[in-house]
Amino acid sequence: MAYDSNSPEDTTVPEKIRENFRALKDKIVAAASATIADLAAAATKLATAVNINGVSFDGSADITISTTESDSDYLLSTNGYQKLSSGLILQWGTYVNTSSNIVAEVTLPIEFPNSFLAPWAAARGSKYYTGNASVYVDIVSNSEIRLVLDEDNSGPASDIFYFAIGY
């Protein structure tokens, strides 16, 4: 049975017992309220702080994370790049070809500041292309690659897609 403060007093119970019961009820309500307040305060703060992107966080206050350490330097286009926070740089592009067998030097969207690790390239024939094509790619410098396309027919030329990785 739940306590109802609107109930009439039970006059058959001695006054001293009623006082003790009221005092006990007040203590229980106060203890429950304090426990809820303590739990609410504790819920906003972690017992052990954690590091988020190098910034200590315990949940008691907002933190600011530097955007200079994020992967926000990029160019999303046909010929583009993505600089990762680790320093690694990914680059890609398309060389639009107009003849069958070619050797072409292509400038990358940005220069690798330290080292050019590896290039890849692939031919993309038109929907009418029926022959075989081989593509070779060499590193010329930290900002340039050499594409070589060897096709065995005189049909429409293949465009060349490239991908490069460095830092």
N, C-alpha and C positions, 0 to 999 in steps of 0.2 A: 504494500500500500504506500503510495507516494504522500509526501508531506504537503498539506494544503494550508497555507497561512490564513485563508478565509474561513476555515472551519471554526465552529464555536469552541471555546475552551472546554476541556473536559474537567469539570469541577470535582469529579470523584478522585482525581489524582492529586496527591498532596502538592502544595505550592513549591516546595523545595525540589521535588522531582521535576516539575515543570520548568523551573529555573535552570536546573542542571541540563535538561533536555535542550532548552533554548541556547544555552552556552555551548553545548556540544554541537548543535546544529550550526551555530555561528562559526565555530572553529572549523568544522568540515567545509562549509562554504568558502571561508577565507583560504583554507589550505588548497582547495580545488582551484580557486581563482588564481592563487599564486603559482600553482603548478602549471596552469594553462599559460599564464604570462611568461613563466620561465621557458616553457616549451616553445612558445612563439618567438622569444628572443633567441633561443638556441637554434631554432630552425633557420634563422637568417645568417648564421655564421657557421662555417665548417670547423670541425674539431681540429683538423690539420690543414693548413693552407696548402694550395697547389699552385704550381707555376703554369701559366697559360701563355705560350709564346714568350717565355722569359719574364713575365710579369706575375708577381705573387698575388694570389687571389684567395680570400677566406670567406667571401660571400657577404661581408659586412658593408662593402662599399663598391661602387662601380670602378672599373679599371679601363684604361685606354691602351689599346694595342697599336703600335706603330704600323702605319700602312707602308712604310719604306721597306719593311721586311716581308711584305706579301708578294704575291705573284701578279702584281698589277701593271707591269710594264709589258705591253703586248701590242701587236697590230694584227687584227683579225681581218685578213683580206686574202685575195688569191695568192699574192706573194706577201707572206707575213712572218711573224715570229712571236715567241713567248719567252720572256726571261723569268726563270724560276728563282725563288728566294735562296736556293742553294748555290746560285751562280750559273747553273746550267742554262743554256739557251737552245731552244728548238726553232728551226727555220724551215720554211717550205715555200714552194712556188711552182709556177708553170712557165715553161719556155714554149712560146707559140712558134711552131716550126712551119716554114713555107716551102721546104724542098726535101727531097728524100735523104740522101746521105749528107750529114752535116758535122762540123766541128764548131762549137760555139762556146764562147766564154760568157758566163752569166755572173752579174754582181748580185750578191745576196742582199736581202732587205737591210741588214745591219752587219757590221764587222764583229767577229768574235774577238773580244779584247785580249784573251790569253792564248787559247788553243782551239784549233779546229779538229775535232775528234774523228768524225766520219761523215761522208756524204752517201746518199742513196739516190737512184734515179730509175724511172720506169717510163716506157713509151705508152702512149695512149693513141691507138689508131682510130681513124674515123669509122663510122659504121659501114663504109664501103671497102675498108682496107682488108685485103685477103692474104697478104704476104707475111713474112717473118721480119721481126725487127729486134735488134740488139742495142742496148744503151750502155754506155760506159761513162763513168764520172770520175774526175780527178780533182784534187785540191790544188788550186793555183796559188791562193793566199788565204788569209783569215777572212777575206771578204769576197772571194771569187772562186767559182768552180768552172771546170771545163766539161762540157757535155759532148759526147760523141754518139751519133746515131747512125747505125748501119742497117739499111733496109734492103730487102731483096726484090723489090718491085718498084715500078714507077707510078703507083697509084697515089692517092691522097697522102700527104705527109702526116707523120705522127707528131703530136705534141709531146713534150717531155715533162713529167712531174718530177720534182726533186724534194728531198728532205735532207737537212743537215743538222748535226748536233755538235755543240762545242761549249766553251765557257770563256 
